[in-house]
């Protein structure tokens, strides 16, 4: 059995964070994830899929603007959509917990590599 120093999930998440160094991109991701969650909540409340679809569309629009115009890279969701989706919400949680900053990367708490 081969052991690695870090699980595959950690490796992808570290790659994901490296692709989100620009603060405008991070802010747009945070806003987009918030739109997606608000759409989900409204869909549950109204029992209609339309708010969820709008929330997802708004979320991806924010993220893609962040990547194409600010980060100047391609979204990881193009190659790894499920890992990227999970990593986006992990990043969202890290922002809420104060582990990642939306003001300055210098304020990020160190992560394990």
C-alpha positions in Angstrom: 0.0 0.0 0.0 1.3 3.4 -1.0 0.9 6.3 1.5 0.9 9.9 0.5 1.6 12.9 2.7 -1.7 14.5 1.9 -5.0 13.1 0.8 -6.1 13.8 -2.8 -8.9 16.1 -1.6 -6.3 18.3 0.2 -4.2 18.4 -2.9 -7.0 19.6 -5.1 -8.2 22.1 -2.5 -4.7 23.6 -2.3 -4.6 23.8 -6.1 -8.1 25.4 -6.0 -6.9 28.1 -3.5 -3.8 28.8 -5.6 -6.2 29.6 -8.5 -8.1 32.1 -6.3 -5.3 34.5 -5.2 -6.9 37.7 -6.5 -9.2 39.4 -4.0 -11.8 40.5 -6.5 -12.1 36.9 -7.8 -12.5 35.6 -4.2 -15.2 38.2 -3.5 -17.0 37.4 -6.6 -16.9 33.7 -5.7 -18.2 34.4 -2.2 -21.0 36.5 -3.7 -21.8 33.9 -6.3 -22.0 31.1 -3.7 -24.3 33.3 -1.6 -26.6 33.8 -4.6 -26.6 30.0 -5.1 -27.5 29.4 -1.5 -30.2 32.1 -1.5 -31.6 30.5 -4.7 -31.7 27.1 -3.0 -33.4 28.5 0.1 -36.0 30.3 -2.1 -36.6 27.2 -4.1 -37.3 25.2 -1.0 -39.6 27.9 0.3 -41.6 28.3 -2.9 -41.3 24.7 -4.1 -40.1 26.0 -7.5 -36.9 25.2 -9.3 -36.6 28.6 -10.9 -34.9 30.4 -8.0 -32.3 27.6 -7.7 -31.6 27.8 -11.5 -31.2 31.6 -11.3 -29.0 31.3 -8.2 -26.7 28.8 -9.9 -26.5 30.9 -13.0 -25.7 34.0 -11.0 -23.1 32.1 -9.0 -21.3 30.8 -12.0 -21.5 34.2 -13.8 -19.8 35.8 -10.8 -17.1 33.1 -10.6 -16.3 33.2 -14.3 -16.1 37.0 -14.3 -13.7 36.7 -11.4 -11.5 34.2 -13.3 -11.6 35.7 -16.8 -11.2 39.4 -15.8 -9.4 39.5 -12.5 -7.6 36.2 -11.9 -6.8 35.8 -15.6 -7.1 32.0 -15.6 -9.6 29.3 -16.6 -12.0 28.1 -13.9 -11.1 24.7 -12.4 -14.7 23.7 -13.0 -14.0 23.3 -16.7 -11.8 20.3 -15.9 -13.0 19.1 -12.5 -16.6 20.2 -12.0 -17.4 18.2 -8.9 -14.2 18.8 -7.1 -14.4 22.5 -7.9 -18.0 22.7 -6.7 -17.0 21.0 -3.4 -13.9 23.2 -3.1 -15.9 26.4 -3.7 -18.1 25.6 -0.7 -15.1 24.7 1.4 -13.6 28.0 0.5 -16.9 29.7 1.3 -16.8 28.0 4.8 -13.1 29.0 5.3 -14.1 32.6 4.6 -16.9 32.5 7.1 -14.7 30.9 9.7 -12.0 33.5 9.2 -9.4 31.2 7.7 -9.4 33.0 4.3 -9.6 36.8 3.9 -11.6 38.8 1.3 -9.4 41.8 2.0 -5.8 40.7 1.7 -4.1 37.3 1.2 -1.6 38.3 4.0 -4.6 37.9 6.4 -5.1 34.2 5.4 -4.4 31.7 8.1 -1.6 29.3 7.0 -2.8 26.1 5.4 -1.1 22.7 5.3 0.6 21.8 2.1 
